[in-house]
Amino acid sequence: MNAGGGPLRLGARGSAAKAVCVFVHGRGQSPEEMQSHVLARLAAPGVAFVLPRAPTGAWYEARAVDPLTSVARAQLSAALDHLAAAIVAARAELPGLPLLLAGFSQGACLSMEYVCAGLPPPEALVALTGCRVGVPADGRAEAAPAGLPIYLTGADADPWIPLGAFTEALGSLGKMGAHVRADVFPGRAHEVSDAEIAMLEAILSDLSAGRRPRMEAPR
């Protein structure tokens, strides 16, 4: 495990790894919190986890639903560069393995922007409580690969990701031709529910077995 300013690496190593998961933490959180709140609840023995660390504890300062200013665009670009470098490093360390990009809250939003930016794509995306960054009038990139399996979640009264922003993100991804399953959890707090853990585990199981994620875990 790596603390300090570097990513946290967990799970399978070397030939024991059958899939890779790059998991992105939320605003004011850390990779260690994602380990305890999310990854520790998974049964994923063949997965190598890489958890990038935001240099300042947040990937960008603005709220995801605020219009993009020049400062926000610069911070988002830097965060995407950071995430892209983490994915390149994970691919180089474990070449040929399927890679899941996943994140929670601000990490989910950043992960969504990564695939929409047309950067080298993962085999699947899991955005737990996420939305697009900015507003439609910002002229955001819409280059997610057609057919990319995406699991998107939200809640009906989340304090950070309004339901309207979640719905707008779903429409944006659908317009790009992504293969999306979207779940809204009524009354759920700003956290990852057991149902979301079960879906994340099922997607990782499919990737580890060399299958395209079916996203069929029950709600």
Short mmCIF file of the C-alpha atoms (twelve columns), coordinates in Angstrom:
data_MODEL
# 
_entry.id   MODEL 
# 
loop_
_atom_site.group_PDB 
_atom_site.id 
_atom_site.type_symbol 
_atom_site.label_atom_id 
_atom_site.label_alt_id 
_atom_site.label_comp_id 
_atom_site.label_asym_id 
_atom_site.label_seq_id 
_atom_site.Cartn_x 
_atom_site.Cartn_y 
_atom_site.Cartn_z 
_atom_site.pdbx_PDB_model_num 
ATOM 1   C CA . MET A 1   0.000   0.000   0.000   1 
ATOM 2   C CA . ASN A 2   1.118   3.538   -0.771  1 
ATOM 3   C CA . ALA A 3   0.222   6.470   1.435   1 
ATOM 4   C CA . GLY A 4   1.213   10.111  1.145   1 
ATOM 5   C CA . GLY A 5   0.874   11.666  -2.288  1 
ATOM 6   C CA . GLY A 6   0.775   8.545   -4.444  1 
ATOM 7   C CA . PRO A 7   -1.991  6.169   -5.431  1 
ATOM 8   C CA . LEU A 8   -3.115  3.342   -3.193  1 
ATOM 9   C CA . ARG A 9   -2.657  -0.130  -4.664  1 
ATOM 10  C CA . LEU A 10  -4.635  -3.055  -3.331  1 
ATOM 11  C CA . GLY A 11  -5.792  -6.533  -4.288  1 
ATOM 12  C CA . ALA A 12  -4.322  -9.044  -6.684  1 
ATOM 13  C CA . ARG A 13  -0.782  -8.714  -7.982  1 
ATOM 14  C CA . GLY A 14  1.085   -10.161 -10.938 1 
ATOM 15  C CA . SER A 15  -0.293  -13.334 -12.501 1 
ATOM 16  C CA . ALA A 16  -3.044  -13.533 -9.863  1 
ATOM 17  C CA . ALA A 17  -4.707  -10.439 -11.341 1 
ATOM 18  C CA . LYS A 18  -7.459  -11.073 -13.877 1 
ATOM 19  C CA . ALA A 19  -8.809  -7.505  -14.088 1 
ATOM 20  C CA . VAL A 20  -7.879  -3.974  -13.019 1 
ATOM 21  C CA . CYS A 21  -10.092 -1.397  -11.296 1 
ATOM 22  C CA . VAL A 22  -9.068  2.253   -11.129 1 
ATOM 23  C CA . PHE A 23  -11.299 3.708   -8.394  1 
ATOM 24  C CA . VAL A 24  -11.532 7.497   -7.955  1 
ATOM 25  C CA . HIS A 25  -12.416 9.057   -4.597  1 
ATOM 26  C CA . GLY A 26  -14.775 11.954  -4.011  1 
ATOM 27  C CA . ARG A 27  -14.300 15.519  -2.820  1 
ATOM 28  C CA . GLY A 28  -12.577 15.751  0.563   1 
ATOM 29  C CA . GLN A 29  -12.101 11.992  0.654   1 
ATOM 30  C CA . SER A 30  -9.079  9.758   0.247   1 
ATOM 31  C CA . PRO A 31  -8.225  6.410   -1.335  1 
ATOM 32  C CA . GLU A 32  -8.111  4.946   2.171   1 
ATOM 33  C CA . GLU A 33  -11.722 5.980   2.779   1 
ATOM 34  C CA . MET A 34  -12.764 4.340   -0.484  1 
ATOM 35  C CA . GLN A 35  -10.964 1.213   0.660   1 
ATOM 36  C CA . SER A 36  -12.885 1.071   3.941   1 
ATOM 37  C CA . HIS A 37  -16.274 2.290   2.659   1 
ATOM 38  C CA . VAL A 38  -16.389 0.462   -0.682  1 
ATOM 39  C CA . LEU A 39  -13.605 -1.964  -1.552  1 
ATOM 40  C CA . ALA A 40  -13.575 -3.753  1.814   1 
ATOM 41  C CA . ARG A 41  -17.194 -4.752  1.108   1 
ATOM 42  C CA . LEU A 42  -16.325 -6.469  -2.177  1 
ATOM 43  C CA . ALA A 43  -15.460 -10.072 -2.930  1 
ATOM 44  C CA . ALA A 44  -13.103 -9.548  -5.855  1 
ATOM 45  C CA . PRO A 45  -10.083 -11.840 -5.372  1 
ATOM 46  C CA . GLY A 46  -8.730  -11.513 -8.908  1 
ATOM 47  C CA . VAL A 47  -8.854  -7.732  -9.157  1 
ATOM 48  C CA . ALA A 48  -5.929  -5.328  -8.870  1 
ATOM 49  C CA . PHE A 49  -7.136  -1.985  -7.501  1 
ATOM 50  C CA . VAL A 50  -5.467  1.348   -8.173  1 
ATOM 51  C CA . LEU A 51  -6.854  4.351   -6.284  1 
ATOM 52  C CA . PRO A 52  -5.502  7.708   -7.506  1 
ATOM 53  C CA . ARG A 53  -5.134  10.521  -4.977  1 
ATOM 54  C CA . ALA A 54  -6.175  14.121  -5.652  1 
ATOM 55  C CA . PRO A 55  -3.177  16.339  -4.772  1 
ATOM 56  C CA . THR A 56  -5.348  18.789  -2.783  1 
ATOM 57  C CA . GLY A 57  -8.069  16.404  -1.569  1 
ATOM 58  C CA . ALA A 58  -10.465 17.473  -4.340  1 
ATOM 59  C CA . TRP A 59  -10.234 17.014  -8.093  1 
ATOM 60  C CA . TYR A 60  -11.628 20.483  -8.772  1 
ATOM 61  C CA . GLU A 61  -13.071 23.253  -6.580  1 
ATOM 62  C CA . ALA A 62  -16.414 23.979  -8.253  1 
ATOM 63  C CA . ARG A 63  -19.582 22.005  -7.734  1 
ATOM 64  C CA . ALA A 64  -20.245 19.573  -10.551 1 
ATOM 65  C CA . VAL A 65  -23.493 21.347  -11.464 1 
ATOM 66  C CA . ASP A 66  -21.959 24.847  -11.715 1 
ATOM 67  C CA . PRO A 67  -21.256 26.336  -15.169 1 
ATOM 68  C CA . LEU A 68  -17.632 25.842  -16.138 1 
ATOM 69  C CA . THR A 69  -15.438 28.890  -15.580 1 
ATOM 70  C CA . SER A 70  -11.913 29.213  -16.967 1 
ATOM 71  C CA . VAL A 71  -10.553 28.197  -13.556 1 
ATOM 72  C CA . ALA A 72  -12.851 25.164  -13.366 1 
ATOM 73  C CA . ARG A 73  -11.904 24.106  -16.892 1 
ATOM 74  C CA . ALA A 74  -8.200  24.289  -16.035 1 
ATOM 75  C CA . GLN A 75  -8.680  22.296  -12.823 1 
ATOM 76  C CA . LEU A 76  -10.803 19.698  -14.608 1 
ATOM 77  C CA . SER A 77  -8.188  19.372  -17.360 1 
ATOM 78  C CA . ALA A 78  -5.453  18.822  -14.779 1 
ATOM 79  C CA . ALA A 79  -7.584  16.223  -12.984 1 
ATOM 80  C CA . LEU A 80  -8.230  14.392  -16.255 1 
ATOM 81  C CA . ASP A 81  -4.501  14.373  -16.969 1 
ATOM 82  C CA . HIS A 82  -3.886  12.899  -13.497 1 
ATOM 83  C CA . LEU A 83  -6.494  10.195  -14.041 1 
ATOM 84  C CA . ALA A 84  -5.256  9.416   -17.547 1 
ATOM 85  C CA . ALA A 85  -1.726  8.950   -16.229 1 
ATOM 86  C CA . ALA A 86  -3.005  6.558   -13.538 1 
ATOM 87  C CA . ILE A 87  -4.826  4.499   -16.161 1 
ATOM 88  C CA . VAL A 88  -1.789  4.404   -18.460 1 
ATOM 89  C CA . ALA A 89  0.381   3.242   -15.550 1 
ATOM 90  C CA . ALA A 90  -2.143  0.545   -14.575 1 
ATOM 91  C CA . ARG A 91  -2.329  -0.720  -18.168 1 
ATOM 92  C CA . ALA A 92  1.478   -0.804  -18.385 1 
ATOM 93  C CA . GLU A 93  1.818   -2.678  -15.089 1 
ATOM 94  C CA . LEU A 94  -0.813  -5.286  -16.002 1 
ATOM 95  C CA . PRO A 95  -0.987  -5.334  -19.797 1 
ATOM 96  C CA . GLY A 96  -3.815  -7.056  -21.564 1 
ATOM 97  C CA . LEU A 97  -6.207  -7.129  -18.600 1 
ATOM 98  C CA . PRO A 98  -9.690  -5.598  -18.763 1 
ATOM 99  C CA . LEU A 99  -9.931  -2.333  -16.845 1 
ATOM 100 C CA . LEU A 100 -12.922 -0.929  -14.991 1 
ATOM 101 C CA . LEU A 101 -12.940 2.806   -14.266 1 
ATOM 102 C CA . ALA A 102 -15.070 3.560   -11.219 1 
ATOM 103 C CA . GLY A 103 -15.641 6.418   -8.828  1 
ATOM 104 C CA . PHE A 104 -17.867 7.846   -6.134  1 
ATOM 105 C CA . SER A 105 -19.385 11.349  -6.069  1 
ATOM 106 C CA . GLN A 106 -16.809 13.812  -7.449  1 
ATOM 107 C CA . GLY A 107 -14.771 10.778  -8.473  1 
ATOM 108 C CA . ALA A 108 -17.777 9.454   -10.403 1 
ATOM 109 C CA . CYS A 109 -18.171 12.810  -12.156 1 
ATOM 110 C CA . LEU A 110 -14.490 12.920  -13.086 1 
ATOM 111 C CA . SER A 111 -14.615 9.344   -14.358 1 
ATOM 112 C CA . MET A 112 -17.627 10.206  -16.515 1 
ATOM 113 C CA . GLU A 113 -15.810 13.203  -17.976 1 
ATOM 114 C CA . TYR A 114 -12.840 10.947  -18.735 1 
ATOM 115 C CA . VAL A 115 -14.857 8.630   -20.975 1 
ATOM 116 C CA . CYS A 116 -16.754 11.537  -22.550 1 
ATOM 117 C CA . ALA A 117 -13.473 13.275  -23.421 1 
ATOM 118 C CA . GLY A 118 -12.534 10.532  -25.865 1 
ATOM 119 C CA . LEU A 119 -9.462  9.440   -23.916 1 
ATOM 120 C CA . PRO A 120 -8.307  5.776   -24.179 1 
ATOM 121 C CA . PRO A 121 -11.389 4.043   -22.811 1 
ATOM 122 C CA . PRO A 122 -11.798 1.463   -20.060 1 
ATOM 123 C CA . GLU A 123 -13.741 -1.723  -20.702 1 
ATOM 124 C CA . ALA A 124 -16.535 -0.416  -18.457 1 
ATOM 125 C CA . LEU A 125 -17.441 2.546   -16.239 1 
ATOM 126 C CA . VAL A 126 -19.144 2.584   -12.837 1 
ATOM 127 C CA . ALA A 127 -20.239 6.062   -11.704 1 
ATOM 128 C CA . LEU A 128 -21.649 5.811   -8.172  1 
ATOM 129 C CA . THR A 129 -23.650 8.996   -7.502  1 
ATOM 130 C CA . GLY A 130 -22.387 11.015  -10.445 1 
ATOM 131 C CA . CYS A 131 -23.304 13.477  -13.188 1 
ATOM 132 C CA . ARG A 132 -21.628 15.455  -15.957 1 
ATOM 133 C CA . VAL A 133 -19.432 18.356  -14.842 1 
ATOM 134 C CA . GLY A 134 -20.844 21.747  -15.839 1 
ATOM 135 C CA . VAL A 135 -24.030 22.451  -17.779 1 
ATOM 136 C CA . PRO A 136 -25.078 21.620  -21.363 1 
ATOM 137 C CA . ALA A 137 -24.411 25.195  -22.509 1 
ATOM 138 C CA . ASP A 138 -20.715 24.710  -21.689 1 
ATOM 139 C CA . GLY A 139 -20.222 22.715  -24.877 1 
ATOM 140 C CA . ARG A 140 -18.893 19.657  -23.082 1 
ATOM 141 C CA . ALA A 141 -17.185 16.792  -24.899 1 
ATOM 142 C CA . GLU A 142 -19.461 13.928  -25.952 1 
ATOM 143 C CA . ALA A 143 -17.031 11.309  -27.229 1 
ATOM 144 C CA . ALA A 144 -17.807 8.285   -25.053 1 
ATOM 145 C CA . PRO A 145 -17.432 5.085   -27.103 1 
ATOM 146 C CA . ALA A 146 -20.684 3.692   -28.433 1 
ATOM 147 C CA . GLY A 147 -21.631 0.518   -26.592 1 
ATOM 148 C CA . LEU A 148 -19.452 1.211   -23.542 1 
ATOM 149 C CA . PRO A 149 -21.045 -0.535  -20.516 1 
ATOM 150 C CA . ILE A 150 -21.828 2.105   -17.890 1 
ATOM 151 C CA . TYR A 151 -23.489 1.717   -14.493 1 
ATOM 152 C CA . LEU A 152 -24.767 5.081   -13.227 1 
ATOM 153 C CA . THR A 153 -26.427 5.639   -9.851  1 
ATOM 154 C CA . GLY A 154 -28.020 8.446   -7.894  1 
ATOM 155 C CA . ALA A 155 -30.522 9.227   -5.177  1 
ATOM 156 C CA . ASP A 156 -33.704 11.283  -5.151  1 
ATOM 157 C CA . ALA A 157 -32.455 13.792  -2.554  1 
ATOM 158 C CA . ASP A 158 -28.668 13.650  -2.715  1 
ATOM 159 C CA . PRO A 159 -27.083 16.865  -1.335  1 
ATOM 160 C CA . TRP A 160 -24.287 16.933  -3.943  1 
ATOM 161 C CA . ILE A 161 -25.730 15.416  -7.129  1 
ATOM 162 C CA . PRO A 162 -29.295 16.627  -7.798  1 
ATOM 163 C CA . LEU A 163 -31.642 14.201  -9.487  1 
ATOM 164 C CA . GLY A 164 -31.969 16.571  -12.447 1 
ATOM 165 C CA . ALA A 165 -28.207 16.514  -13.041 1 
ATOM 166 C CA . PHE A 166 -28.213 12.708  -12.807 1 
ATOM 167 C CA . THR A 167 -31.034 12.543  -15.364 1 
ATOM 168 C CA . GLU A 168 -29.242 14.958  -17.689 1 
ATOM 169 C CA . ALA A 169 -26.098 12.809  -17.504 1 
ATOM 170 C CA . LEU A 170 -28.131 9.721   -18.370 1 
ATOM 171 C CA . GLY A 171 -29.510 11.469  -21.440 1 
ATOM 172 C CA . SER A 172 -26.056 12.651  -22.475 1 
ATOM 173 C CA . LEU A 173 -24.577 9.150   -22.228 1 
ATOM 174 C CA . GLY A 174 -27.528 7.664   -24.065 1 
ATOM 175 C CA . LYS A 175 -27.106 10.158  -26.909 1 
ATOM 176 C CA . MET A 176 -23.497 9.002   -27.292 1 
ATOM 177 C CA . GLY A 177 -24.680 5.408   -27.662 1 
ATOM 178 C CA . ALA A 178 -23.321 4.062   -24.370 1 
ATOM 179 C CA . HIS A 179 -24.932 0.925   -22.924 1 
ATOM 180 C CA . VAL A 180 -26.217 2.339   -19.639 1 
ATOM 181 C CA . ARG A 181 -27.958 0.861   -16.642 1 
ATOM 182 C CA . ALA A 182 -29.115 3.604   -14.286 1 
ATOM 183 C CA . ASP A 183 -30.439 3.101   -10.758 1 
ATOM 184 C CA . VAL A 184 -31.987 5.745   -8.490  1 
ATOM 185 C CA . PHE A 185 -32.207 4.865   -4.789  1 
ATOM 186 C CA . PRO A 186 -35.008 6.692   -2.951  1 
ATOM 187 C CA . GLY A 187 -33.998 8.036   0.443   1 
ATOM 188 C CA . ARG A 188 -30.413 6.851   0.177   1 
ATOM 189 C CA . ALA A 189 -27.839 9.037   1.931   1 
ATOM 190 C CA . HIS A 190 -24.665 10.252  0.182   1 
ATOM 191 C CA . GLU A 191 -23.046 6.842   0.369   1 
ATOM 192 C CA . VAL A 192 -22.671 3.555   -1.520  1 
ATOM 193 C CA . SER A 193 -25.536 1.155   -0.850  1 
ATOM 194 C CA . ASP A 194 -25.375 -2.631  -0.657  1 
ATOM 195 C CA . ALA A 195 -27.144 -2.882  -4.031  1 
ATOM 196 C CA . GLU A 196 -24.445 -0.725  -5.657  1 
ATOM 197 C CA . ILE A 197 -21.730 -2.876  -4.066  1 
ATOM 198 C CA . ALA A 198 -23.416 -5.989  -5.481  1 
ATOM 199 C CA . MET A 199 -23.478 -4.497  -8.984  1 
ATOM 200 C CA . LEU A 200 -19.840 -3.373  -8.762  1 
ATOM 201 C CA . GLU A 201 -18.889 -6.871  -7.632  1 
ATOM 202 C CA . ALA A 202 -20.857 -8.465  -10.493 1 
ATOM 203 C CA . ILE A 203 -19.194 -6.230  -13.086 1 
ATOM 204 C CA . LEU A 204 -15.739 -7.032  -11.724 1 
ATOM 205 C CA . SER A 205 -16.588 -10.742 -11.727 1 
ATOM 206 C CA . ASP A 206 -17.601 -10.584 -15.385 1 
ATOM 207 C CA . LEU A 207 -14.452 -8.699  -16.383 1 
ATOM 208 C CA . SER A 208 -12.251 -11.105 -14.402 1 
ATOM 209 C CA . ALA A 209 -13.839 -13.999 -16.301 1 
ATOM 210 C CA . GLY A 210 -13.249 -12.311 -19.648 1 
ATOM 211 C CA . ARG A 211 -16.929 -11.491 -20.160 1 
ATOM 212 C CA . ARG A 212 -18.578 -8.252  -21.177 1 
ATOM 213 C CA . PRO A 213 -20.357 -6.878  -18.068 1 
ATOM 214 C CA . ARG A 214 -24.000 -7.921  -18.057 1 
ATOM 215 C CA . MET A 215 -25.048 -5.485  -15.303 1 
ATOM 216 C CA . GLU A 216 -27.789 -7.860  -14.187 1 
ATOM 217 C CA . ALA A 217 -27.421 -7.723  -10.398 1 
ATOM 218 C CA . PRO A 218 -30.805 -7.083  -8.731  1 
ATOM 219 C CA . ARG A 219 -31.753 -3.618  -7.526  1 
# 
